[in-house]
Amino acid sequence: MNVLLWVVYPYLAVAVLVGGTIWRYRYDKFGWTTRSSQLYESAILRWGSPLFHFGILMVLVGHIGGLLIPKSWTEAVGITEHLYHLGAVFIGTIAGLCTLIGMTILIVRRRLTGPVFAATTKNDKVMYLVLAFVIVLGLVATVRANIIGAGYDYRETVSPWLRSLFYFSPDPEQMAGVPNGFKIHIVGAFTLFAFWPFTRLVHAFSAPVGYLTRPYIVYRRRDSRPGLRPDRPGWDGPPKLPTDVPVKAKATRRG
């Protein structure tokens, strides 16, 4: 079971993530979008979307720093375990709450706004369920182990195990003493990775850095400057002559 959960399943999930992303890019470029619903409702979206994306980016940065950077490296630059623990728990809890609150706002908006709910697919519902499951489990595991409990240093177990996967020398024994809350969170995260390419979350690979600052939809207005061709009257018909100006008809003779 240890080999299945901590060796086979992670590699399988990553393979589906990479292969599914390549397949989606090659055969579904028109579907590579968030299917923005800003046109249906923008007031609630203006609060929920930035809060969710800010939180999820902070969570991502925290996971990269905590899982991929060895503990000896941070201690070498003067960051003690106690200082790192306080910073990780404080920032991680805030980031997790921002993500959870933002996602809750987006889900409530999607459910209560008729046109937005009508545009919600079954794939979207499953995606929200899996994403919420992973976020809630991570937040609960962090609070239980480090705030309510005596504390748990995952950089001595989970981090070496994850890095061993990148080295193609997996060490599942590192996960033997990991609390169950962290284990379920990790399995849920890899499930989300495998599901990622087939949802609207795939847009994160397009421009994850500039997503917070770019507009939701790029609006372009018609240029009023004259171009190479004169404007056509269209449905308005030919221009009307003033009624107070006499019009003289010029007779023509055909030879």
Steps between C-alpha positions, in 0.01 A plus 500: 500500500787741575651440157161545335416825681841667516671373183257372237217748554712818500681401179172401339337832596794702366497298177129576452565867581777536240339280235155650549634854477680424174191330360277791605733753340518310171138401458295746707660843465160667473405343833816627671312769688339583833160546331475839667159592643575866565237609248231334714611643836802708602433651845552180701767376258703813571539383861519125471737459206795713625469353849504144368787554256711688756452221751571217257820666377620548857419135576695393192804708595490367856482139384789546258713659769415245767511182292777560248748709701692277744494584867877527512492782243273724708700429816821588312371853435401550865131400495445279802237229515294701751504812283415302187221320684340825618522661157373195315204446732402869511533571127369157400188537716424845360556381142281195557219710650518750211477215252212335684303823545557604140394161369191504723402840356547369146296185568215694663503747211490217247209334681286807564554683171267341245699551177826403669348183643350414161849520347646268767582153370526170688875521449502835682308356794739208539797737469368725776434197721852358461663840538302579815582155639874555457498854641289415804710192580824695477366776722359257756823296507708815556274631778474166679870420487657842554246717680288261707759225522864499606626571146624287216809558285404366160838603358655196667263248339274628222760728341772231462241257363379750239852590393582131468230477233678769299827312537328183366605326819170488696518436872146411619629414848523873570119514506459233768473739795314782326165592664195373317373852435809582297483167318140555388589855396791375287290231329230759432757740354631241253140418407450869423817500286368208294164672456653841425552482119136413437351798686501877470799501739722435199500876434750535785773376265440792264601798711493422873706807597304765315157354569431724799572824316353434156134590430247220496394580144681724255251748357576676171302796375462602140761751388338834408789616285447481119660202338586411145136458405216743572228392740200342334150611597390147588144480633466878539454550125651776285572834664209741491535844345388806692143599415575873489755471217353487149619214284547558128468202274733491203358354186713258309478398137583158382650484151 
